[in-house]
Amino acid sequence: MLTITPGIKVAGTCRVPGDKSISHRAVMLGGISQGTTKIKGFLTGEDCLSTLRCFQQMGVEVEETMDVITIKGRGLHGLKEPDDVMNAGNSGTTMRLMSGILSGQSFMSIVTGDNSLRNRPMDRITVPLRKMGARIEGREGGKKAPLVIQGDGLTGIHYQMPVASAQVKSAVLLAGLYAQGETSVTEIRPSRDHTERMLKAFGGNLVVDGLKRTIVSSELKGQEVEVPGDISSAAFLMVAAAALPNSDITIEAVGLNPTRAGIINVLKQMGAEISIHNERETGGEPIGDLRIRGSRLKGIDIGEDLVPSLIDEIPILAVAASCAKGITRITGARELRVKETDRISAIAEELEKIGVQVETLEDGLVIEGPQKIKGGSTNSHGDHRIAMAMAVAGLLAESPVRVENADCIAVSFPGFEDLLKQLVVVS
């Protein structure tokens, strides 16, 4: 149980944990590269640790110091057959991206996850990987995990993606490292491009042409990776600062990848005062310091063109919408129905428990504000982003908000509660 009492403002300078997406990919590419990869700022949340453990099961040696993870790569074809089932925990990124790599191996592997992950759709990756020649079985004909993968002998394909998904795109591109001929993926809309950036940094022969990405078999070389702060984690603090009058916080060294920065643009459209300082680049990823000050927010329309760049931030944007003047309409977010939980239903249910009226759509939400957040008991549904969204709602409420099953926050933001205590002014 996490109990959050209302705050007057948030103030100070802080950092958020390393980017989850980049941490996952650094372990994966490091594990199949020649030589050593050093990862600074690795997110030690449960999701990324699931990826680390899976690659250790396949013979990848890992050394951990206080702030650096060292991966001793085994090359494209040096992974070993695991002697037990690999567990991806709650991490869809682990299961989906790793399936692309496993499809190119000469051994059999079995990948499972927790109850939530076992019920998330996997046919979106099994369909293209089977087209490339991988033999993949799973529950419901490969639609759900556990997945049994027998790889080797892949052939490149040209895949037109039916959904905007960085995980699907990445799985196919990673399998393309092992395929004969070209493998290309064409997106319907831009999605996160961390995989493309990192593949290039590791020496992958990848060509980006508009919405089309093409890769051919490439040997990768170990690199030094500095993981920026995760903007999806920063989003919770950004909304708290934007919605509480007189707040003023600076979040240092946050990743500003354009395919992830939708939260900045949307909050600015809502009237938030956000400025970016000390911009620079590391490992192909832009980073900078974000300063957010309290302001009066207004409702806006958030359509499907914006959603891919802020899909994980929708729960906390729903909290922002409850404080904003006017109507906020979020559409084109059907993907939220198949995340760690059905996030559209979950965020609406939990906001209503604390006094906020929400209209749910099949692909989004409608919230008219400003509304009073009354406080009360909520539940995370086992979803870290729902838990943190409810915690921020507690800062904006009239009385404390209790979040049951809040331990799931450790998936992406270990130390979240302690950081809030440092930043929040309560009297």
PEUR-V530886 format. One record per backbone hydrogen bond with DSSP energy under -0.5 kcal/mol. CO is the residue of the C=O (numbers start at 0). NH is the residue of the N-H. E is the energy in kcal/mol with one decimal. If there is no record, write none. Layout:
BEGIN
CO/NH/E, CO/NH/E
END
This chain:
BEGIN
1/3/-0.5, 1/402/-3.4, 3/400/-2.4, 8/424/-3.3, 9/247/-2.2, 11/249/-2.2, 13/251/-2.8, 16/229/-2.8, 18/22/-2.2, 19/23/-2.3, 20/24/-1.8, 21/25/-2.4, 22/26/-1.7, 23/27/-2.1, 24/28/-2.9, 25/29/-2.0, 26/30/-2.4, 27/31/-1.2, 29/32/-1.1, 30/73/-2.3, 32/74/-2.0, 33/221/-3.0, 34/72/-2.3, 36/38/-0.5, 36/70/-3.4, 37/39/-0.6, 37/224/-3.3, 38/68/-2.6, 39/226/-3.2, 41/43/-0.6, 44/48/-2.1, 45/49/-1.7, 46/50/-1.4, 47/51/-2.2, 48/52/-2.6, 49/53/-2.2, 50/54/-2.0, 51/55/-1.8, 52/56/-2.0, 53/57/-0.8, 54/59/-2.3, 55/58/-1.7, 57/79/-2.6, 60/71/-2.5, 62/69/-3.1, 66/40/-1.3, 67/64/-2.5, 67/69/-0.5, 68/38/-3.2, 68/70/-0.5, 69/62/-2.4, 69/71/-0.5, 70/36/-2.7, 70/72/-1.0, 71/60/-0.7, 74/77/-1.1, 85/87/-0.6, 85/111/-2.8, 87/90/-2.3, 88/113/-3.2, 89/91/-0.8, 90/94/-1.8, 91/95/-2.8, 92/96/-2.1, 92/97/-0.6, 93/97/-1.8, 94/98/-1.3, 95/99/-0.9, 96/99/-0.8, 96/100/-1.2, 97/101/-3.1, 98/102/-1.7, 100/103/-1.5, 101/104/-1.4, 102/151/-1.3, 106/150/-1.2, 108/148/-3.0, 109/85/-2.9, 110/145/-0.6, 110/146/-2.6, 111/87/-3.1, 113/117/-2.6, 114/118/-0.6, 115/118/-1.0, 116/119/-1.6, 121/124/-1.7, 121/125/-2.5, 122/126/-2.1, 124/128/-2.1, 125/129/-2.3, 126/130/-1.7, 127/131/-1.2, 128/133/-2.1, 129/132/-1.4, 131/154/-2.5, 133/135/-0.7, 134/149/-3.0, 136/147/-3.0, 137/140/-0.8, 137/141/-0.7, 138/141/-0.6, 138/142/-1.0, 138/143/-2.2, 139/142/-0.6, 142/121/-3.5, 142/122/-0.8, 143/138/-1.5, 145/138/-0.7, 146/110/-2.6, 146/148/-0.6, 147/136/-2.5, 148/108/-2.2, 148/150/-0.5, 149/134/-2.4, 153/179/-2.0, 156/158/-0.6, 156/183/-2.8, 157/159/-0.6, 158/160/-0.8, 158/185/-2.7, 162/164/-1.1, 164/168/-2.2, 165/169/-2.4, 166/170/-2.3, 167/171/-2.0, 168/172/-2.2, 169/173/-2.8, 170/174/-2.0, 171/175/-1.8, 172/176/-0.7, 173/176/-0.9, 174/177/-1.9, 175/178/-0.7, 178/216/-0.6, 179/155/-2.9, 182/214/-2.9, 183/158/-3.1, 184/186/-0.5, 184/212/-2.7, 185/160/-2.6, 192/196/-2.2, 193/197/-2.5, 194/198/-2.9, 195/199/-2.1, 196/200/-1.9, 197/201/-2.1, 198/203/-3.4, 199/202/-1.4, 201/220/-2.5, 203/205/-1.6, 204/215/-1.4, 206/208/-0.5, 206/213/-2.6, 208/211/-2.2, 210/186/-2.5, 211/208/-3.2, 212/184/-2.6, 213/206/-2.9, 214/182/-2.4, 219/33/-2.7, 222/37/-1.8, 222/224/-0.6, 224/39/-3.2, 224/226/-0.7, 225/227/-0.6, 227/18/-2.8, 228/230/-0.5, 228/254/-2.9, 229/232/-0.6, 229/233/-2.4, 230/234/-1.6, 232/235/-1.1, 232/236/-0.7, 233/237/-2.5, 234/238/-2.3, 235/239/-1.8, 236/240/-2.4, 237/241/-2.6, 238/242/-2.4, 239/243/-1.4, 241/294/-2.3, 242/244/-0.6, 243/246/-1.5, 246/293/-2.0, 247/11/-1.7, 248/291/-2.7, 249/13/-2.4, 249/251/-0.6, 250/289/-2.7, 252/228/-3.4, 253/287/-1.7, 256/259/-2.5, 256/260/-1.0, 259/262/-0.7, 260/263/-0.9, 260/264/-1.5, 261/265/-2.8, 262/266/-2.2, 263/267/-2.1, 264/268/-2.1, 265/269/-1.8, 266/271/-2.9, 267/270/-1.6, 269/297/-2.2, 271/273/-0.9, 272/292/-2.2, 274/290/-2.8, 276/288/-3.2, 279/286/-2.8, 281/284/-2.1, 284/281/-2.5, 285/255/-3.3, 286/279/-2.4, 287/253/-3.1, 288/276/-2.7, 289/250/-3.0, 289/291/-0.5, 290/274/-2.2, 291/248/-2.4, 292/272/-1.0, 294/296/-0.6, 296/324/-2.4, 299/328/-1.7, 300/302/-0.6, 301/330/-2.6, 302/305/-1.6, 302/306/-1.5, 303/307/-0.7, 305/308/-1.4, 306/309/-2.1, 306/310/-0.5, 308/261/-1.1, 308/262/-0.5, 309/312/-1.3, 309/313/-0.6, 310/313/-0.8, 312/316/-2.2, 313/317/-2.0, 314/318/-1.0, 315/319/-2.0, 316/320/-2.6, 317/321/-1.3, 318/322/-0.7, 319/322/-1.1, 319/323/-0.7, 320/323/-0.7, 321/369/-0.5, 321/370/-3.2, 323/325/-0.5, 324/298/-2.9, 325/368/-2.8, 326/328/-0.5, 327/329/-0.5, 327/366/-2.5, 328/301/-3.4, 328/330/-0.5, 329/364/-1.3, 332/335/-2.1, 333/336/-2.3, 334/337/-1.7, 335/338/-1.1, 335/342/-2.4, 340/338/-1.0, 340/342/-1.5, 341/345/-2.8, 342/346/-2.2, 343/347/-1.5, 344/348/-2.7, 345/349/-2.4, 346/350/-2.3, 347/351/-2.2, 348/352/-1.2, 349/353/-0.7, 350/353/-0.9, 350/355/-2.5, 351/354/-1.4, 353/373/-2.6, 353/374/-0.7, 354/356/-0.5, 357/359/-0.5, 358/365/-2.5, 360/363/-0.8, 362/332/-3.2, 363/360/-2.9, 364/329/-3.3, 365/358/-2.7, 366/327/-3.0, 366/368/-0.5, 368/325/-2.6, 371/373/-0.7, 372/397/-2.5, 375/401/-2.9, 377/403/-2.6, 379/382/-1.8, 381/383/-0.5, 382/386/-2.3, 383/387/-2.1, 384/388/-1.9, 385/389/-2.2, 386/390/-1.7, 387/391/-2.2, 388/392/-2.1, 389/393/-1.6, 390/394/-1.0, 391/394/-0.6, 391/395/-1.1, 393/396/-0.7, 394/6/-2.2, 399/375/-1.8, 400/3/-2.7, 401/377/-3.0, 401/403/-0.6, 402/1/-2.4, 402/405/-0.5, 403/379/-1.9, 404/407/-0.8, 405/408/-1.9, 406/409/-1.6, 407/410/-2.1, 408/411/-1.4, 408/412/-2.8, 409/45/-1.1, 410/46/-1.0, 412/415/-1.6, 414/418/-2.2, 415/419/-2.3, 416/420/-2.0, 417/421/-1.5, 418/422/-1.7, 419/423/-2.7, 422/10/-2.5, 423/425/-0.6, 424/7/-3.3, 424/8/-1.4
END
